[in-house]
Amino acid sequence: MSSETQIRHFALQGVACAGCVRTIEKAMGAQDTIEAFSINFADRSAAVQSAESPEKIISLIEAAGYGAVLLEDEQDQQRVEEAEKAHFRQRVRQSSVALAVGAVMLALGLAGMMPDLSRPTGLFYGTAMGVITLFVMFYSGREIYKGAWKSVRLKSLNMDTLIGLGTGAAWIYSTGLLWLAALNPDAIVGAASHLYYEAAVMILGFILLGQALESRARGQTADALRQLMKLQPAEALRIRESEEKLVPVALLVPGDQVRIRPGESVPVDGRVLDGHSHVDESMLTGESLAVEKQVGDELVGGTLNGSGTLLMKVSQVGKQTVLAQIVESVRQAQNSKPALGRLADRVAAVFVPIVIGIALITALIWWLWGPEPQLTYAIVTMMTVLIVACPCALGLATPMSVMVGVGRAARQGVLIRNGDALQRAQDITAVVLDKTGTITEGKPSVTDQLYLSENYPVDQLNQWISAVEARSEHPLAEAIVQHLGSATQTVEAFNAESGKGVSAQVAGHQLRIGNAVYMHELGVDVSLATNAAHAFSDDAKSLVYVAVESELAALFAVADTVRSDSAAAIRDLKAQGLQVIMLSGDNQATANAVARQVGIDRVIAEVRPEHKLAEVEKLQRSGHVVAMVGDGVNDAPALAQADIGYAIGSGTDIAMATADVTLMAASLQGLVRAIAISRATVSNIKQNLFGAFIYNSLAIPVAAGVLFPATGLLLNPMIAGAAMALSSVTVVSNANRLRWQKLS
């Protein structure tokens, strides 16, 4: 991406179906200045990667016949949401008027009070019905008819085209009957005398009601993204020149100091300067336990402070914050389409012309070979086919499920970057896990300690050890200091022996801390710790001996400890039938020891980064669909090669940039959740697509009259309109079921 290129988000207006999306996509695809784009029919949005100005992109969309609004911040999103609510209320009013008028006309018909076109009074009442119907069509359906005319003018047929043709045919046919009755009353007999004004308004009423319900359900679908955007508070308590002032978060800049009081949200990213508290990071990581924060620890904007007060130095603001990047990632993922969705789009793109062709052929067959009155049957069946076959459900099937699935994953600390990752996850057969930082914590810590001398009190000895080790830069020394806590003892004559250990004078005593080789050279007897040392070594732990003067005083075992939930997560993965493999650059003994702790049977150790990639390729050649999980730069090649790459969120930026999915929490339980959500989402997409295809496969032949020869029944156009609206609402409702569905 060039420095001038940006990804901008737009809310689309006037998009009614997958055909509308196709029109905008064709307009975008014809522009060389647009590098990439994605249109989300489910929430009527577009993501456009281009160096062009937002105004030019909006003009391009308007030239295609639709509207667009640039989304830059939460205020823009709120304005769009208010417009959606207003649109919902308008649709409810329009639907109510159409259904009320249609219900009155239908009741009159059922009561045998429809106009008798052979009499002047019947013509008068029929004309009144026609005028009332025309008014309702204008009031309730004007946007649909404008969309239909626009689709014809732009040669891009869509749902509005079908509804406009169907209801327009009903009104034109009925009005034509009135004219014919006025000119030749004897020509109007039997079924040919029926007016279909009530069908036109009832169809509009049902379709508009369906759109209103769909709009309400879409609002629930986008709830996850709205919740993420609202995590950042509007104001922050900034400190400048000893003055505390409540200011809008947008005014904060890197270097500012901010005070975060108990119960307040962290406004932006930064680092703790003073204070101690526990911070709830569950909305970002999915982990319910609050995380302890003290001086030097990082804070992420949008997380919730506990009972302590923190003073923070701002490091990242605006679009550079972790929360902003998460929101961007969720948006991009919700706009992406898995292969199933792209297939549905290709079908939807040609669906409307095919339906119009089927409707015309149906009308021709009834006109040429149908029973009397042929024209009436031809018009009714054509109208019913046009109405029942609107491809709304087909266009909504994939994006609605993707939006809900990606949103649910984000709430649980799983960032899915694209729709293909969702679909591929259901086919995973092998999971390859990096060891350090993925299965383990990624840093050494003291696991065991053994005190062997009665000449020195334990507390006193710990103070001496901590004071000496604080002077060392060795990772094992840092782990011991972290375990024992800081000390204020004065250290003299400090000396480090490379590859062996350190020595120093503390409180008049000579301390030597190091490995067994160092102790042997110093003549320190370590036989008292032999059994413990063997046990610790068998578990691949590093040994640190402590001698005071020439007496062995303590033994520490240090290891990169296994994460508390790694074993349970690996059991869950194996229970799903997945083969779990550890891939590590560490030595074989250490890797085997970790594998035993977590229940992994296959271990590939002592591999360089390029060898990790080769091992993934080998698994793929053997027929496996491979998921790779890692956290470091050395994992990036393997993450890129794997069918799906999962990056641990606590790892490096390059690992997260390479991976398809980021697990924000440093936990393999996030992997289990990610796979479960992916599988549930793909299953939901398949349910929606199956329902949409089955609906159209059954509804179109029935609407065309295939049951008439055997049963004498035709599908009523009003029922066709209700069924079409219901199919869209059903798809949206099934997608929303993902929000609370129990994952296996």
C-alpha positions, -999 to 999 in steps of 0.1 A, spaced: 0 0 0 15 33 -10 18 62 15 -10 80 -3 -34 51 -4 -59 48 24 -87 24 33 -119 44 37 -153 31 49 -186 43 35 -222 38 44 -243 30 13 -277 43 6 -304 28 -17 -289 -6 -18 -318 -31 -19 -303 -64 -30 -273 -83 -43 -280 -69 -77 -274 -34 -64 -241 -46 -48 -231 -60 -82 -237 -27 -99 -215 -8 -74 -188 -35 -77 -188 -31 -115 -184 6 -112 -156 2 -87 -138 -25 -108 -137 -2 -138 -116 24 -120 -78 19 -122 -74 43 -93 -92 20 -69 -67 -7 -57 -92 -28 -37 -127 -27 -24 -154 -48 -7 -191 -43 -5 -211 -56 24 -248 -60 15 -257 -71 51 -248 -37 67 -249 -16 34 -213 -6 37 -182 -4 15 -145 -5 22 -124 12 -5 -86 12 -8 -76 41 -30 -56 73 -32 -87 91 -46 -104 116 -24 -136 105 -5 -156 129 -26 -145 113 -59 -154 78 -45 -188 91 -34 -194 106 -69 -185 73 -84 -211 55 -63 -237 81 -71 -230 77 -108 -238 41 -104 -272 51 -90 -267 49 -52 -257 72 -23 -227 70 1 -216 87 33 -180 87 45 -175 70 79 -145 85 97 -154 83 134 -180 72 159 -201 103 153 -204 94 116 -214 59 126 -240 73 150 -255 95 122 -258 65 100 -275 45 128 -300 74 133 -307 74 96 -313 36 98 -337 40 127 -355 67 107 -356 44 77 -370 17 99 -398 39 112 -406 51 77 -408 15 64 -432 6 93 -455 35 84 -454 27 47 -461 -10 54 -489 -2 78 -507 20 52 -503 -6 25 -514 -35 46 -544 -16 61 -557 -5 27 -550 -40 13 -568 -57 42 -599 -36 37 -600 -44 0 -594 -81 7 -622 -81 33 -646 -66 8 -636 -93 -17 -642 -121 8 -675 -106 17 -686 -106 -19 -686 -69 -22 -660 -64 -49 -672 -41 -77 -694 -55 -104 -678 -42 -136 -709 -48 -157 -726 -19 -138 -718 18 -137 -716 18 -99 -691 -11 -101 -670 9 -125 -671 38 -102 -660 18 -71 -634 0 -92 -620 33 -104 -619 46 -68 -600 14 -58 -575 21 -86 -569 57 -75 -565 46 -39 -541 19 -49 -521 43 -70 -518 67 -40 -507 38 -18 -482 27 -44 -468 62 -46 -467 67 -8 -455 33 3 -436 21 -28 -421 52 -44 -385 42 -35 -390 8 -49 -404 22 -82 -376 48 -84 -351 19 -79 -368 -2 -105 -366 27 -131 -330 33 -121 -321 -3 -126 -337 -4 -161 -319 29 -170 -286 16 -158 -292 -19 -173 -286 -35 -139 -317 -54 -129 -324 -60 -92 -350 -68 -66 -368 -34 -72 -372 -44 -108 -390 -76 -99 -413 -59 -74 -420 -30 -97 -428 -52 -126 -450 -75 -105 -471 -48 -86 -471 -26 -117 -485 -54 -138 -512 -60 -112 -523 -23 -113 -520 -20 -151 -540 -52 -157 -567 -42 -133 -570 -7 -148 -571 -22 -182 -600 -43 -171 -618 -12 -160 -613 5 -194 -624 -27 -212 -655 -29 -190 -664 7 -197 -661 1 -235 -676 -34 -236 -692 -47 -204 -702 -80 -221 -665 -89 -225 -660 -90 -186 -672 -123 -172 -662 -148 -145 -626 -149 -133 -617 -123 -159 -636 -97 -139 -614 -98 -108 -593 -68 -100 -559 -72 -84 -556 -39 -67 -556 -55 -33 -528 -78 -44 -506 -49 -54 -509 -30 -21 -507 -62 1 -476 -73 -18 -460 -39 -11 -471 -41 25 -456 -75 31 -423 -66 13 -420 -33 32 -427 -50 65 -401 -76 57 -376 -49 49 -384 -32 83 -379 -64 102 -347 -71 83 -334 -36 91 -341 -41 128 -323 -75 127 -294 -60 108 -290 -34 136 -286 -63 161 -261 -80 137 -237 -49 138 -240 -47 176 -205 -62 182 -188 -35 161 -208 -7 179 -198 -21 213 -161 -21 203 -164 15 190 -181 26 222 -154 12 245 -133 44 242 -146 71 266 -154 105 252 -133 124 277 -101 119 297 -85 136 328 -54 152 313 -25 165 335 -4 194 322 18 217 343 3 201 375 -32 211 363 -59 184 358 -85 191 332 -112 170 316 -107 171 278 -121 153 248 -100 122 240 -95 135 205 -72 162 220 -48 138 236 -13 135 220 16 111 227 35 122 258 4 135 276 -2 123 312 -37 110 320 -51 101 354 -75 71 353 -97 68 383 -113 37 397 -141 23 374 -130 45 344 -121 33 310 -85 37 297 -89 64 270 -60 55 247 -29 34 247 0 41 271 22 30 299 17 32 337 37 60 353 24 56 388 -2 36 407 -13 0 410 -46 -15 399 -63 -44 381 -76 -38 346 -105 -57 329 -93 -65 294 -121 -89 286 -137 -70 258 -103 -71 239 -90 -105 249 -121 -125 259 -104 -133 293 -126 -127 323 -98 -123 349 -86 -87 354 -49 -81 348 -26 -66 374 -11 -33 363 18 -15 379 45 10 370 59 3 335 31 -19 324 12 -12 291 -24 -1 291 -47 -5 261 -74 20 253 -110 8 259 -101 -15 289 -117 -9 322 -98 2 353 -105 -15 386 -103 -1 422 -69 16 420 -59 50 405 -34 50 376 -13 77 361 -6 69 325 17 84 298 0 84 264 19 65 237 -7 60 209 -38 79 199 -64 79 171 -61 52 145 -28 40 160 -44 26 191 -49 -11 196 -87 -6 198 -88 14 165 -69 -13 148 -92 -40 162 -122 -21 149 -106 -17 115 -98 -54 115 -134 -64 124 -147 -40 97 -125 -55 70 -134 -91 81 -171 -83 81 -168 -69 46 -149 -99 33 -165 -129 16 -157 -166 19 -158 -187 -13 -193 -197 -5 -204 -161 -5 -187 -153 -38 -205 -183 -54 -238 -169 -41 -230 -135 -55 -223 -149 -89 -257 -167 -88 -274 -135 -76 -258 -114 -103 -277 -134 -131 -307 -144 -110 -330 -114 -118 -327 -116 -156 -333 -154 -154 -364 -148 -132 -378 -122 -156 -372 -147 -184 -390 -175 -165 -419 -151 -157 -423 -141 -194 -422 -178 -205 -448 -187 -178 -471 -159 -190 -467 -171 -226 -475 -207 -218 -506 -197 -198 -517 -174 -226 -513 -200 -254 -523 -232 -236 -540 -222 -203 -577 -224 -196 -601 -194 -199 -595 -166 -192 -560 -171 -205 -549 -134 -202 -559 -133 -165 -540 -165 -157 -510 -153 -177 -508 -120 -158 -514 -135 -124 -488 -163 -128 -462 -138 -142 -468 -114 -114 -465 -142 -88 -432 -155 -102 -417 -120 -103 -427 -114 -66 -419 -147 -51 -384 -150 -66 -368 -118 -53 -332 -128 -44 -330 -109 -11 -325 -141 10 -297 -153 -13 -279 -120 -12 -281 -118 26 -273 -155 34 -235 -151 36 -228 -115 47 -252 -117 76 -236 -148 90 -201 -135 85 -209 -102 103 -223 -120 133 -196 -147 134 -167 -121 131 -184 -99 157 -189 -127 182 -152 -138 177 -141 -102 183 -160 -100 216 -141 -132 227 -107 -118 217 -104 -135 183 -97 -112 153 -105 -129 120 -90 -110 91 -109 -125 62 -139 -146 52 -118 -174 37 -102 -180 70 -137 -187 84 -144 -212 57 -111 -230 58 -112 -236 95 -139 -262 91 -114 -284 71 -85 -282 95 -70 -317 102 -37 -308 119 -27 -280 143 10 -271 146 19 -252 178 51 -233 184 64 -239 219 79 -207 233 53 -180 239 24 -202 225 22 -233 247 45 -217 273 46 -182 288 76 -172 266 98 -161 295 117 -180 322 103 -181 358 112 -198 390 93 -231 393 110 -247 423 134 -236 451 153 -256 477 171 -242 507 200 -264 520 217 -245 548 205 -238 583 232 -212 589 213 -184 570 176 -174 575 156 -179 543 144 -143 542 179 -129 547 193 -153 521 166 -142 496 175 -106 501 212 -113 494 204 -134 463 180 -108 448 205 -80 454 232 -99 435 211 -111 407 197 -76 401 232 -67 389 231 -94 363 215 -91 328 211 -129 324 174 -140 318 177 -166 346 188 -138 370 159 -117 359 135 -146 367 149 -150 402 147 -113 410 111 -113 397 103 -143 419 120 -130 451 112 -93 447 136 -64 448 162 -59 476 180 -29 490 212 -47 501 245 -31 491 265 -52 467 303 -50 464 329 -66 442 304 -79 417 319 -101 390 303 -120 362 318 -152 348 305 -157 312 286 -190 308 291 -199 345 276 -174 370 283 -144 392 300 -136 425 297 -106 449 301 -95 485 269 -88 504 267 -79 541 302 -93 545 295 -126 529 308 -140 496 279 -151 474 284 -172 443 254 -179 420 257 -201 389 255 -235 373 269 -268 384 302 -263 364 308 -231 383 302 -247 416 325 -276 407 353 -251 398 348 -233 431 350 -266 450 314 -263 464 299 -297 473 265 -300 456 257 -336 466 229 -325 489 210 -313 459 217 -343 436 183 -360 437 164 -327 433 187 -316 405 181 -348 386 144 -344 390 144 -308 378 167 -317 349 144 -345 338 117 -318 334 141 -297 313 144 -270 339 176 -249 342 194 -251 376 208 -222 395 230 -230 425 236 -205 453 267 -208 476 275 -186 506 312 -187 513 319 -223 502 286 -238 514 257 -247 491 228 -227 505 201 -229 478 190 -244 445 166 -227 421 149 -244 391 140 -220 363 119 -228 332 97 -213 306 65 -224 323 35 -239 305 5 -216 303 -21 -226 328 -48 -235 302 -26 -250 275 -32 -286 285 -69 -282 286 -70 -264 252 -49 -292 236 -73 -318 250 -102 -298 235 -84 -297 201 -77 -335 202 -113 -341 212 -123 -324 179 -103 -350 160 -74 -327 152 -38 -339 152 -17 -316 175 20 -312 167 46 -292 186 72 -274 164 101 -259 184 135 -245 179 144 -256 214 164 -287 222 147 -321 221 148 -327 258 131 -294 267 105 -298 240 97 -334 251 93 -323 287 68 -296 277 50 -320 254 45 -345 283 30 -318 304 4 -308 279 -4 -341 263 12 -337 228 24 -369 213 43 -357 183 72 -333 188 95 -318 161 124 -299 179 156 -281 171 142 -266 139 152 -232 124 125 -208 110 130 -221 74 127 -256 87 94 -247 104 80 -237 70 93 -270 54 76 -290 81 43 -273 74 47 -279 37 55 -316 44 22 -319 64 3 -303 35 18 -326 10 7 -356 31 -29 -343 28 -34 -323 59 -51 -290 61 -28 -272 85 -34 -245 111 -1 -230 124 -1 -211 158 29 -189 167 40 -157 183 74 -147 170 93 -134 140 106 -169 135 71 -182 131 61 -158 104 71 -180 74 53 -210 87 22 -188 95 22 -176 60 26 -211 45 -1 -227 66 -37 -230 53 -47 -209 83 -22 -189 105 -32 -180 141 -10 -155 158 -9 -151 196 -18 -115 203 10 -110 229 35 -118 201 52 -97 175 35 -74 150 50 -93 121 35 -125 133 0 -109 136 4 -92 102 12 -125 86 -15 -146 103 -51 -149 91 -64 -148 127 -51 -130 158 -58 -144 193 -57 -113 214 -53 -132 247 -21 -151 253 -40 -184 255 -46 -214 234 -82 -214 245 -86 -186 220 -77 -211 193 -103 -235 205 -129 -207 204 -117 -194 170 -121 -228 154 -155 -234 170 -168 -200 159 -155 -205 124 -172 -239 121 -205 -225 135 -204 -196 111 -198 -217 80 -225 -241 91 -249 -211 95 -239 -198 60 -247 -232 45 -281 -233 63 -289 -199 49 -278 -207 14 -296 -240 15 -328 -223 27 -325 -196 1 -319 -220 -28 -346 -244 -16 -371 -215 -12 -365 -203 -48 -363 -239 -62 -398 -247 -48 -414 -213 -49 -408 -204 -86 -424 -237 -100 -454 -234 -76 -458 -197 -86 -456 -207 -123 -486 -231 -117 -471 -266 -118 -497 -277 -92 -526 -263 -112 -532 -293 -135 -534 -318 -105 -550 -296 -79 -565 -266 -96 -546 -243 -72 -525 -213 -80 -503 -194 -56 -519 -161 -46 -497 -131 -54 -502 -117 -19 -490 -150 -3 -460 -148 -27 -452 -113 -14 -454 -125 23 -433 -156 15 -406 -134 -1 -404 -111 28 -404 -140 53 -375 -157 35 -353 -126 41 -364 -122 77 -357 -160 83 -321 -157 69 -314 -127 91 -329 -143 121 -309 -175 116 -277 -155 112 -284 -137 145 -288 -171 162 -250 -172 160 -248 -145 187 -259 -168 215 -255 -203 199 -237 -227 222 -204 -237 206 -193 -273 206 
